[in-house]
Amino acid sequence: MKKLDSYILKKFLGTFFFSIALIISISIVFDFSENVDEFIEKSAPTEAIIFDYYLNFIPYFANLFSPLFIFISVIFFTSKMASNTEIISILASGISFRRMLYPYLIGAILIGVLSLYLNNFLIPKSNVKMLEFQYTYIKNPRKNKDKNIHLQLSENNFAYIGSYAVSTNVGVKFSLERFNDKGELTYKLISDYIRWDTTKKAWNIQNYYERHINGTNEIINRGLSKDTVLNMFPYEFSGGTADIAILDYFELNKEIEKLKFKGSKHVINLEIEKHKRIAFPFATLILTFMGVAIASKKVRGGIGMHLGVGLALSFSYIMFMKITQTFSTNGSLDPMTAMWIPNFVYGALAFYLIKRAPK
């Protein structure tokens, strides 16, 4: 690498990591001040607060803020270079604007690869302890408001639950049906409620009525309680993002296939999460080049003008992604399309701004 590449890359990465460290420090202070009463009231151990919560808090929020702060970092130090006429000197020395972009590209790739790894592998594992701490000492367990839940457990087995309480792991009005290859009903069970036994890792069925059907013959059994193993688990009824957050890339793909087979409506949330984890790191390249194009021109407003434009564009990108995500969740927009549309739109804008940048 030439001295110029090293100079720009050091400024790029140094500004980015410094700004991320600053915002994370502020976030920790605000989060602690907000939750300190809960920590005291529920007697949270100091070791758990530091190592289980805040140590895992850092990579999650650092990655969450990275698209915004990579843009701000690029605009900040590039605008400062422009105001000091450093960029004019670089171009006047015979180095093309395109060549000047190389260290920016290297920096964006490094941060993008790091974000890709954090999104898909490190953060899901660190989220396990962080979420466990949150549900123990900060907030109450999630509630499931879904009613009349239908699930396909295997090729010929179907289940129905009237409603499910996540806090107690109890489902009411449970029924189970089994069909043969001809589509004929061979078994049906109806129960007042089922409960997940955390010790046995099985379902306990209470006050049940079951029918074994063989043509015109039928055997009817009644019982107060019995344990059984079913291809469904309590986390499938949470309906929130917390369970998604602890799945790495490969686990997420397996869960998507499982929920597709069962016909779960929550599969859309997992598909959105899968594509978001890939699309977000690619945004670092787009936002980096967009930042260079905006900040490389020396203007009267200086750094303040560039930062104002940069903040407006970065927040509009995040808002655009939220809008497309909503269309995918509540409409018919494909999750992959929803997560990549902002990158294509802002990628085209970045290309246009690079073309218009002073050379």
N, C-alpha and C positions, 0 to 999 in steps of 0.2 A: 504494500500500500504506500502511496505517496504521502508526503507530509500533509497535503491539503485534505486528503481522504481521512487521515487520522485525526486531523484538527476538527473537521465537521462531525465525524462519528463520535468523538469524545464529547463535543458540545451537545449533540443529539441525545446520546444515552445518559450523559450526566444530568442534563436538564430534566429528562423524562423520569429517571429514577428518583431524583431529588423531589420533584413535584409529587410523585406517587407517595414517597415516604412522608411528605408534609401532609397530604390529604388523609393518609391512613392514620397519622398521629392525631390529627384533629378529629377524625371519625371515632377513634378509640376513646378520646376524652369525652366527646358528646354521648357516645353509647354508654360509657361507664356512669356518667352523671345521670343519665336517664334510667339506668337499671340498678343503681346502687341500693335503692330501697328494697328491690326484690332480692338482691344478694343478701342483704342483712336479714330481711324477714324470713327467708327460707334457709338461712345459715349455709350459704354456698361456700365451700372450702376455697381458701386463697389459691391453693395449687391448682384446683379445677378451673378457677376463673382465668388464671394466667395461661395454663398449658392446654386445657381442653377447649376453652372458649376463644380467648384473644389470640393465641398462637395460630389457631385455625381460622380466625376472623381475618387475619392479614392477607393470605393469598386469595381468599374469596373476594374481598373488596378491592384489592389491588388489581385483580383481573377485571372486575366489574367497571372500574374507573379508567382502565387503560385506553380504550378507544378515544375517550374524551381528552385525556391528558397527553396522549401522543400528538394529537392535533394542536393542543395549546402549546406543548413543548416546542414543536417544530416552528410554529408561528412566532413564539417568543424569541428563540435564539436566532432564527433566520431574519426576523425583522430587525433585531439588534445588529446583525451583520450588515444588513442593508443600510441602516441609519448611520453606521460607521464607514460606509462606502466600501466595505470589504468585498461585497459581491461585484460591484463595478470593477474593482481591481482584479478580481479573479477572471472576469470575462474579458477585461482589457489585456490580460496577459496571454490570451490566445486559447484559454480553456473554454470549451463550449458549454452552454447551459445544460445540454444533455449529459456531458461528462461530469458536470458538477453534481448531478443527481445520483451518481453511483453510491457515495457514502450514505445518502438518505435511504436508498434502496436496501443496502446491507443492514442498516439499523432497523428498518421496518421489518425485514425478513427475520432478524434475530428476535425482535419483540413478538412478531406474529407466531413464530415457532414456539416460543416460550408460552404464549397465550394458548396456543393449540394444545400443548401438553398439560397446562394447568386446567383448562376447560374439561378435557376428556379423561384425565387420569389422576392428577394430584388432588384437585379440589373435591371431586366426589368422595375420595377417601377421607380427607380432612373434615368434610361436612358431617360425617357420621358422628364424631365426637361433639362437634359444635352444635348440631341439632339436638342431640341427646341432652346436652347441657341446657339448651334453650327450653326444651319441654319439661325439664326437671326443675329449673330455678327461675325461669323468666316468664314464659307464657303457657297457657293451658293447651292441652292437646287439641288437634284439629277436630272439627265436627264434619260429619258427612250428611248433607241435606238431600242426597239422592233418594228417590222412592221407586218402588217397583223395578228392582235391579234384575236383569236377565243375563245369565252367563252360560256359555257353552264350555263345559269342562273337558270334554273329549269328543270324538267323532259322533258318538251316540248318546252322550250324557248331557243333560241340560239342568240348570239350577235356577231357582227364583228366590229372591229375598225381598220382603216388603220394605224394610228399612234396616240400616245398620248403624250402630253406635260405636264410633272409633274409640272413645274413652274406655268403654267396658268390653269391647270386642264381642258384642252380642248382636245377632241378627234375628229379627222377628218375622213370622209368617214365612218359614222356609219350606221349599218343596224341591224334590229331586226326581227327574224323569229319565228313564233309560229306554231306548228304542233298539230294535234289531235292524239288520241290514235292509229289511223290507219296509222299514218305516213304521212298524207296528209297536205299540207301547207294551213293554214287557215288565216294567217295574215303576212304581210311583211311591214316593214317600212324602208325607205332609207332617210338618212339625210346628209347634207353637214358636219355638225359638232355638237357635244354635249358639254355642259359645266356644271361642277358641281357647283351648287349654295350652297355656304357654309351657307347661312342664312336659306334657306328652307330645306337643307339636301336632295335635289332632283336634278335630271338631267334636264337641259333645252335643248330641241332639237330644232335646228335652220334649217329653210328652208327644211322642210321634205315633203315626199311623201309616203302615206300609202295605202295599199290594204287590204280590208276585203273580204275574199274569202269564199263562201258557195256553194260548188258544182260548178255549171255552172254560178252562180250569183256572181257578183263582184262589190264592192263599192270602189271607189277611192277618196281619200281626199288629199288636198294639204294645207300647212300652213306655216307661217313664223316662228312661235315659239310656243312651249307648254312645260309644265313641266310634268315630269313623275317620278315615283319611280321604280327603277330597282334593282335587286339583284346583284349589283356590286358597288364598292366603289373606290375612287381615289387611296388609298394606294395599291390596288392590282396591279397597273401599275408601281409602283416605281421600282420593280425588284432588290432592294438593301437589305442589311442586317439591315439597320436602323429600318425598320418596324418590322423585326423579333426580334430585340433587345428589343423591348418594350412589348413583349408578354410573360406572365408567362407560366408555364408548361401547365396548363389547357387550357389557351387561345391558346397556340401553337397547341395543339392537335385538338381543334375545327377548327382552321384555316387550318390545314392540311386536315381534312375531307372536308371542304368547297372547297378548291382548287382542291382536287382530283375529287370531283363531277363536278367541272367546267372544268376539263381537263387542268388546268394551268401548264405550264412548270416550274413555280417557286416552285412547291411543293417539288422538290428535295432539294432546299436550306433549307426549313423549316424542312424536315426530317433529314438532316445532322445536323442542329442546335439542334434539339431535342436529338439526340443520343450523340452529343458532350457534351451537358450539363450533361449527366449521366456518360459518359466514362471518362471525365477529372477528376472528383473527385475520381474515382476509381484508377486513375493513382498515387494518393498520396501514396497509400499502396505499389504499385509496386516500385516506385522510392525510397521510404523510405527503404525498405528491400534491394534494390540494393545498396543504399548508404552505409548502414551498412556493407554489405558484402565486398564492395570495401575498406572502410576506417578502418575496424577493425584490419587490419594487419599492424604492424609497419614496415615501409620500409625506406630505406635510403633517398629517396626524400622527406619524410615527408608530411606535409599538401599540399605543392605545387604540388607534384605528384598526390595526391588523387584528388585535386581540378581540375587539368588538365583533368584527366580521367573522372571525374564526369561531367564537362562541355561538354566534347565531347559526352558522352552518352546522356545527357539531350537534347542537341541540335539535336542529331540524332533522338531522340524520337519525338521531335516537327516536324522535317523535314519529318519523316516517316508518321506522321499523316496528314501533308499537302499534301503529295503525294497521299495517299489513298483517301483523300477528293477530290483531283483533278480527280482521276479515277472515283469517284462516280458522280461528277458534270458533267464531260464531257464524261464519258463512261457508262458502264452498271453495274458497281459495286453497290451492294445494300448499302444504306446509313448506316444501322446498322452494316453491316460487315465492311465497310470502317472505321467507328469510333472505332470499337472494335479490329480490327486486331493488331494495335500497342500495345494495352494492353496485348493481348495474347502472342505476340512475346516477348515483354520486360518482361512480367510475367514469361515466361519460362526461360529467361535469368537471372532474379532475383533469381528464384529457383535454377538454376545451380550455380550461384555465392554464394548463401547461403550454398549450399552443399560443395563447395570448400573452404569456409571461415575457418580460423584457429579456432579450438575448444579446 
